[in-house]
Amino acid sequence: MAIKLGLIILIGTLIMTGIIKKHLSNHRRNAFVTWAKHSAFKIASLEMNQVEPQFLEELNKLIVGKRFIYLGESDHFNNEKFAFRLTLIRHLFQLGWRNIAMEIDYSTGQQVDHYLESGDHKYLEFFYGQTPSAEDVACHGKHLEIIKEELRFVEQLRNISELRSTDTGRLHYFGYDINFGSPDLAYETVRRLLEKQSSKACVQSLLKSLGKKQDETTEQEISRLNTILKDLITNQEEITNSFGEDTFCELKRSLLTLIDSVHAKTRARLTENPREHYKWMARREGAMFRHITEFISKQPLGEKIIILGHNYHLCKDFTQLRGGPTLSDTWGWCGQAKGFGYSLHALIHRYSLDCQWGCTMGTFLNRMFPEEVVSIWMLYGQGHLMGLKNPIQIRIKNDTIESLLAEVGENFLLPLHQCNKEAHILLEDANFRTTGGYYGSGNLPELTDAIFFVRTVSATQ
C-alpha cells in the first residue's frame, strides 16, 4: 500500500512539475513575443530595399562610437543574406564606412578590391576559373555554386561605391579567410609578387621551388612550401632590399595563407572525426585573426570596418556559444530530448559542445577593441537552402528562437540591449538555427547586439 501511495505521489509530482514548467515556458515565450513586437524595427521588403526611417534611426544608434560592425549570417547558402548585407552596407557607406572584410580567402579579396577600384571584370575571372579539389566537390557539391552569387554581390558593391561623390574615397574589400580546396589563386598571388624581381638569384630559386611537382602528395606539397617560407626568411635582408619592407611582408603573409590553404585539403570532416575537425577549425580561426589584425594595422587610426561572415566566427564572446540545443526546459520536452542526443553524441565521440574550436575571430577582435564592436546576426525562419544536390527545405521548429521571431513579423531588426527581464531569461539560454538548419544555442545578448530576422529564405540558384 505504501509503495502504491509513493508511486502515486511521485507520478502526481512529475505531472504537476511538468504542468508548472510548461506554464512558465509559455509565459516566457509569450512575454518575449510581446516585447519583440514592441521593440522590432520592420522592413517592408528586402527585394525593393524599402527601408523605413525608424529602422535606419535605430541602426544609427547601434553604431554610435563603434569602429567595427559584424554582419553575421547563420547560413551561407541562401539568397536573402545578400539583401541583408547590401541593405546595411548601402547605408553604412553613406555614413563614411569604407572598408569591407569578408569571410573569403585573402587572395580572392585582393582581386575583388582591384575590381572595385577599376571596374575591370578580368579581376573576377577567378570566380569561374578555379577548379576545386575532388574532395571538396564530393563534400560540398552544388554549394560551390554560391561563388556565382558572390560575384553578383561584388558587382553591386561596385555600384554602391561608384555612386559616391568624387571627393570621397571608394569602397575597399579584404578577404580574411584561407582558400578552401582550390589554392591556385594563392599560388598565383605569391608568384606575381616574386616575379617583380625575377632577375635576382634568390628570387629565381624561390620561383623554381614554387612550381608544383607531378604526382606530389599534399603532405609533400606542404613540406615544399614550408621550405620556401624558411628560405624566404633566411634571405629576408636581400629580398627586403630588392622589394621593400611592405612587399616582403606581403610575400610572407601570402605564403602563410597558401600553406594554410593547402593544409585545408587534409582537414578532417565533421562527420568523420569531430575532434580533429575542430582542431583544424581552431587553426583556421587563428589564420583569420592574423589576417584581420594585419589589415587593421594598415588602416588610419579610427578607420571603420564592416566585417562579414558566419555568425559563429563573428560572435562577441565565444564562451557563451554552444553547439547543439540547450537542455533548458524553456524549449519543451522535444528540445530537451534533442539537447540530450547532441550531448550523448559528443560524449561518445569525445568532443565538447562548448565552442569547439576555441576563441573565435570575432571574440579576439571584441577583446582587442572593447566598446568599439557592434554585432548584428541574421537569423531565418523557414524556406530553402542550397543543398549538396538539391535545395534543402527548412521548416520553423518550435524549440528555437526563430519560431518566436516568426510571430513578430517578416523582416525586421531587433536590438537586444534593452530587453526586459522575461525576454532576457529566454534569450540567455536560447536555441537557434545554424548551417544547414542544425542547432546552436547560447546567450544571445552576449553573442550579438541585435538580430536581423528574415522569416522566409530561398536557395541560391
N, C-alpha and C positions, 0 to 999 in steps of 0.2 A: 504493500500500500504506500509506504513511504517513498519507494522508488518511483512508482507511478506519479505520485504527487510532485516529486522532484522533477521528473521529465516534463510534466505539465507546466510547472513554473518556469523551467528552462526554455521550453518552446514558446511560452507566452512572452517571456522576457525578450527572446530573439525577435519575435514578431513585433513587439512594441518598439524595440530598438530600431528595427527596420523602418517602421512607420514614422518614427521621430526623425530618423536620418533622411528619409525621403521628403518629409515635410521641410526640414531645414535646407535640403538641396534645392527643392522647388522655390523656397523663399529666396535663397541666394540668387538663383538663376533669374527669377522674376525681377528682383531688385537690380540685378546687373542690367537687364534689358531696359528697364525704366530709366536708369541712369544714362545708359549709352544712347538711347533715343533723344534724351535731353542734351547730351554733350557732343554728339556727332555733327560733323560739317559735311553735308552731302554734295555730290557732283551729279548733275543731271545726266550727262552722257560722256563716257570716255571717248567714244568714236568722234564725236563732234567737238571735243575739247571745250565743253560748256562748263567753265569753272566759275562757281559763284563767288562773289566778293568776300563773303563770310569765310569761305574756305581759304582764300588767299590771305585774309587778315590773320587767321589762326596759324597758318604756315609761317607768316612773318613773325608772329610771337614766338614760335618754336625756335627760330634760327637767330633770335637776338643774341648777340655776343658769341655766336658759335663760329668756329673755323672749319669744322668738318661736319658733313651731313651724310649719314648712311642711308642709302635707299636699298633696302633688302628685299629679297623675294623668296617665298617658300618653295618655289619650284621653277626651274629654268624653262620648262617646256610648255609654255602657253603664250598666247598672243597678247593677253592683257597686260603682261609685265612691261611691254614696250610702251603702251599707252600710259601706264603708271609712271614710268621713267620720264617720258617726254613731257607729260603734264607738269611735273615738278621742275625738270631741268629748264624748260622754257621760261618759267617764272624766275627761277634762281639766276639764270643768265642775265635777265633784265635787271637783277639786283646786284650784278657785278661778280657773280661766281663764274670763274673762267676755266676751271680745271676739273676733268673727269678722270677718276681712277677706276678701272674696270677689272672684274674678275675674268681676265683674258690674259693670254701669255704675253710676256714682256716684249718679244719680237713683233708680234702682231700689233701691239699697242703703238710701237714706233711707226709702223706702216699706216695705221689709221690716222695718227697725228699728221703724217706727211700729207695724207689725203685731205684732212680738214684744212690744212694750210693752203694747198694748191688746187684742190678740186679735181686732180688728175686720177682717173679710175685705175690707172696702172698699179697704183699702190694697194688696190683692193683685189687684185687678181688672186692673191693667196687664199681668199675665201673659197675659191673653187679649185685652186691648183694643188693644194696639199692633199696627199694621199695618206689617210690614217693607217695605222698598223692593222694587220689581220685580227689581232687580239681585240683591238678597240672596236673594229667593225662588228665582231661577234658579240661583244659586250654591250655596245651602245646602239647598234643598228641604225634605225631612222632618226634616233636622237641627234645624230651628226648633222642632220638637215637644218638644225637650229642655226647653223652658221649662215644660211641664206637669209634668215630673218634678221640676224645681227647686221648683215650687210645693209638691209633696208633701214635699220635703225641708225647706222652710221651716216647714211646719206641724209637722213632727217636731221641729224646733229649738224651736218654741214649747212643745211638750210637755216637752222636756228642761228648758227654762227655768222652767216653772211648777211643776216638781216640787221646786224648791229650798225650803229653809226660809225663813220670812217675814223673817228678819233678815239675809238675804244679798241681794246685787244680782242683777239679771236678766242675761240674755244680750243682748249688743249686736251689731249687724250693720252692716257698712260695705262699700260697693262701691268698688273702686279702679280699675275699667276705664272705658273710654268706651262709648257706646251705638252698637252697630253697626246701620247701615241703617234705624233707626227712632228718630230723636231727639225724637219728640213729647213723651216724658216729661221730657226735658232742657229742652225749651221750657217745659213746664208748671212745672217747678221754678223757673226764672228768673221766670216771670210771677207765680207765687204769692208770691215774695219781694218783688217790686216793688209788688204790689197792697196790701201792708201800709201803704204811704204813698202811695196813688194820687192824693191831693189835691195833692201837690207838683208844680209845673210841670215840673221836670227829670225827675221820675219819669213823668209823663204822656207826655213826649216819648219816653222810653225804651220805654214800653209800646207806644206807637204804632209805633215802629220795629221792635219785636219781632214784630209780626204778619207772617205770610208773605204774599208778593206772588204774585198769579196769574201763571202761566207763568214764574216765576222759575227761572233755571238754578241749578245747585248752586254754580257759581263766583260768581254774583251774590248768592246766599244767604250764602256765606262772607264776601264783601265787606261785606254789610249788617251781619252780626253783628260783624265786626271794627270797624266804625264805632260800633256800640253800645258795645263794650268801650272804645274810645277816649273816647267821651262819658262813660262811667261813671267812668273815671279822671280826666277833666277836671273832673267835678263831685264828686270824692271828698269834699272837705270838707263840702259841703252834704248829700250823701247820708249821710255818716257821722254828721253831727249829727242827721239825721232818724231813721236806722235803728239807729245804734250801730256800733261798730267790728266786732263779730262778724258782724253781718248784712251789712255791706259786704264783708267778706272772703268770706262765703258767696256773695254775689252774684257777685263776681269769679270765684270758683272754679267756680261753676255755669255761668257764661257761657263760661269757657275750656273746660269739659267739653263744652258744647253745640257750640262751634266745632270741637273735635276730632271730635265725633260726626258732624257734618255733613261734615267733611272726609273721614271714613271712606268716604263714598259714592263718592269719586273714587279710592279706592285701587286700585293695580294688583293684579291677581290673580296668584298664584304661577305658575299655568300660562301666563299671558300674558307677564309681564315680571318675572322673578325679582329683578333688580337693584332696580327701582322698588318692588316689593313689600316687599323688606327695608328699604328706606329708610323706607317708611311704618311698618313694624313697629318701627323704631327710634323714630319719633315716638310711637307708641302706648306703647312701653315707658317713654318719658320721662313721658308723662301718668300712667301707673300709679305711677311713683315719686313724682311730685308729689303725687298723691292720698294715697298711703300715708304719706308723711312728714308731711303736714298732719294726718292722722288721729292719728299717733303723738304729734305735738307737743301735742295737746289732752289726752292721757292723763296721769294721775298718774305720777310717776316710778316706774319699775319695773313698770307695768301690763303684764300678759301678753296676747299676741295670737296667735290661731290664724289662719294665712293659707292660704287655699285657692286652687288654680289649677292650670294645666298645669305639668308638670314643667319644661318649658323656661323658663317665667317664674320658676320657683322653684328654679333651680339655684344653688348656693352660689358657684360660680366659673365664669363663662361661658367663660373661656379654655380650659377643659377639655372643652368641648362641641363636637360636630361634627355637621353634617347628613350623612346617608348612612352606609353601612357603613365600618368601618375596613379598611385594607389589611393588617392583621395576619394572619400565617399561622395564628394560633390557631383561626380560624374556618373553615379549609379553603379549597380552591380556589374553591368556589362563592361563598363570602363575599368572597374577594379579587376575583373577577370582577365581582361587584355593586359593590364599592367602586370599582373602576376605571371602571365605567359611570357611577356618580354623579359621579366626578371629571371624566370626559370631558364630561358634560352641563354641569357648572359652568364648565369651560373654554370650551366653545362659546358659552355664554350670558353669560360674563364676570361671574360672581359667585363668592364664596368659600363653601366648605363649612364653614369655621370659623363659630362662632356669628354668623350672617349679619347680625343687626340690632344687633350691639354689646352693650354691657353690659346685662344683664337686671335686672329689678326685684329679684329675689332676691339677685343679686350685689351690687347697690347697698346693700341693707339689711344683708347679711352684712359688708360692708366698714365700714358705719357703726357696727355693733354687734358687733364681733368677740367671739367666745366666748359670745355671747348667743343665737345662732341654732342650731336643730336642724332637720334636714330629713328627711322620710320620703316617699319616692316610691312610689306604687302602680304596679306592673307587672303585666301579664296574659299568659297563655299562648295561649289559643285561645278560640273561641266566635264570637259575633256582635256586630257594632257597628251602630248605626243608620246607614244609608246615605242618599244623596240621594233614592232612590225606594224601595229595598228594603234589608233588612238585608244587611250585608257579612259573609261568612264569613271568619274568621281562623284559620289553622292554625299550629301551632307550627313555627318554622323552626329547623333545626339549627345555623344560623350566628348565633344570638342567645343572649344570656344567659338569656332566658326558657326556652329548651329545656333548660337545665341546672336551672333553678329548678323546672321541672315534674317533675323526677326527685326533688325533695326532698319535695314534698307538695302538698296542695290550696291551703290558705290559711295564710300564716304571716308573721311579722315576722323579718327577717334584718338585724341590726346589722352594719355594715361596719367599725367602728372597731378590731376586734381580729382581723381575718382573718390567716391565716398567709401565708407568703411566696408559695407557689404560687397561692393564691387571689387574692392582691393582684396578681400578674403578669397574671392573666386579667382581673381587674376593671379594671385601669388602661387597658386598650385593648379595651373591650367593645362589641359591637353590642347594641342594644335597640330595642324597637318604640315607635313614637310614633303620632301622629294617623293614623287610617285604616289602621294596620298598616304604615306606611312605616318606614324605618330611621333611627335616630340612632346615634351612638356617642360614646364619650368615657371619661374616667377617673372611673368611678362613685364611688369613695370621696371624690373631691374635689367631686363634684356633689351628693351626698346622704350622710346619715349612716346611713340604713337603707332597706331595701326592704320594702314590704308587698306580698306576692305573692298573686295570685288566679289560679288555674290556668285557670278557665273563666268567661268573662263572657257576658252576654246583652244583646241590643239593647233599648234603651228602647222602650216601646210607647206 
